[in-house]
Amino acid sequence: MHGTARFGDSVRDAVGLRTSRAEPSLMGMPHAAERWTAERVRALPDDGKRYELVSGQLVVTPSPRYAHQAAIGELAAILRSAIMSDPGEGPARLFLLHSPADISLGEDELLQPDLFVHRTATGRRAERWSDITDLVLVIEVVSPATARYDRHLKRLRYQRAGIPEYWIVDLDARLIERWRPGDERPEILAERIAWRAEGSAGGVEIDLPGFFGEVLGVDG
């Protein structure tokens, strides 16, 4: 149904290909003697960069490129339409948000997913970031500057937290890697991806050639 392909050798090679376009590298890694806390990270200056504390490691991401933001906007529109058609009720109600954010999953950390769908215990909108503890979908749009962290550090953190689905959107390879808890390898999707939150009657199916064509300004 999903038009999926498992992570074989040829796909692994394709995913590893990177464009030669230059992009600022990650910066601001902590010295070995430093101990970062979420409080320290929140006190850093608002300088246009994104600061996260993941499993004790400070990750600083430069301002994203245009295509990165376009992909987030397109995915947000698709998911928002699906959620509005079936938002659920009470604790099953779904909410869609994007970074900047200040998410913690029970540790001294500060997570800022590009895009995420969550629930609250009351079924009402969160009043504070600390109200968000039940993430049901997390999406990161990968770039050369963030690939290592999105595919390893963040992926392991979200798997450890039991997030039902974690998507890594690769604009250069024009595919999405879908991770679930316990997966050692991702599901690779290049034609379509379907998603439905547990307990929700509706869902969404995305035509990926059409999605990437829209985001990148080329024919699918």
Backbone hydrogen bonds, N-H to C=O, Kabsch-Sander energy under -0.5 kcal/mol:
donor,donor_aa,acceptor,acceptor_aa,energy
5,A,188,I,-2.1
7,F,186,P,-0.5
8,G,6,R,-1.8
12,R,8,G,-2.7
13,D,9,D,-2.2
14,A,10,S,-1.9
15,V,11,V,-2.9
16,G,12,R,-1.5
17,L,13,D,-0.6
17,L,14,A,-1.1
27,M,60,V,-1.2
34,E,31,H,-1.3
36,W,34,E,-0.5
41,V,37,T,-2.3
42,R,38,A,-2.5
43,A,39,E,-1.1
44,L,41,V,-1.6
47,D,45,P,-1.4
50,R,61,T,-2.5
51,Y,49,K,-0.5
52,E,59,V,-2.3
53,L,110,L,-2.1
54,V,52,E,-0.5
54,V,57,Q,-2.6
55,S,53,L,-0.5
57,Q,54,V,-2.1
59,V,52,E,-2.9
60,V,27,M,-0.6
61,T,50,R,-2.7
61,T,59,V,-0.5
69,Q,65,R,-1.4
70,A,66,Y,-2.4
71,A,67,A,-2.3
72,I,68,H,-1.8
73,G,69,Q,-2.5
74,E,70,A,-2.3
75,L,71,A,-2.6
76,A,72,I,-2.6
77,A,73,G,-2.0
78,I,74,E,-2.0
79,L,75,L,-2.9
80,R,76,A,-2.7
81,S,77,A,-1.8
82,A,78,I,-1.7
83,I,79,L,-2.7
84,M,80,R,-2.7
85,S,81,S,-1.4
86,D,82,A,-0.9
86,D,83,I,-0.5
92,A,89,E,-1.9
93,R,90,G,-2.1
94,L,87,P,-2.4
95,F,118,H,-2.1
97,L,116,F,-2.7
99,S,113,P,-0.6
99,S,114,D,-1.1
103,I,111,L,-2.3
109,E,107,E,-1.7
110,L,53,L,-1.7
111,L,103,I,-2.7
114,D,139,I,-0.6
115,L,139,I,-1.7
116,F,97,L,-2.8
117,V,137,L,-2.5
118,H,95,F,-2.6
119,R,134,D,-2.2
131,D,128,R,-1.8
132,I,129,W,-1.9
133,T,119,R,-0.6
133,T,131,D,-0.9
134,D,119,R,-0.9
135,L,133,T,-0.7
136,V,117,V,-2.7
137,L,117,V,-1.5
138,V,165,E,-1.9
139,I,115,L,-2.9
140,E,167,W,-2.5
142,V,140,E,-0.7
142,V,169,V,-2.1
146,T,143,S,-1.1
147,A,143,S,-1.9
150,D,146,T,-2.9
151,R,147,A,-2.6
152,H,148,R,-1.0
153,L,148,R,-0.7
154,K,149,Y,-3.1
155,R,149,Y,-0.6
156,L,152,H,-2.8
157,R,153,L,-1.7
158,Y,154,K,-2.7
159,Q,155,R,-2.4
160,R,156,L,-2.5
161,A,157,R,-1.7
162,G,159,Q,-1.4
163,I,158,Y,-2.3
166,Y,179,W,-2.3
167,W,138,V,-2.9
168,I,177,E,-2.4
169,V,140,E,-2.8
169,V,167,W,-0.6
170,D,168,I,-0.7
170,D,175,L,-2.7
171,L,142,V,-0.6
171,L,169,V,-0.8
174,R,170,D,-1.2
175,L,170,D,-1.6
176,I,189,L,-2.5
177,E,168,I,-2.5
178,R,176,I,-0.6
178,R,187,E,-3.1
179,W,166,Y,-2.8
179,W,177,E,-0.6
183,D,180,R,-2.3
187,E,178,R,-2.7
188,I,5,A,-1.7
188,I,186,P,-0.5
189,L,176,I,-2.5
189,L,187,E,-0.5
190,A,3,G,-0.6
191,E,3,G,-0.7
192,R,2,H,-0.5
193,I,206,I,-1.7
195,W,204,V,-2.8
200,S,197,A,-2.2
204,V,195,W,-2.6
206,I,193,I,-3.0
208,L,191,E,-2.1
208,L,206,I,-0.8
211,F,207,D,-2.3
212,F,208,L,-3.0
213,G,209,P,-2.1
214,E,210,G,-2.1
215,V,211,F,-2.4
216,L,212,F,-2.8
217,G,213,G,-1.0
218,V,213,G,-1.7
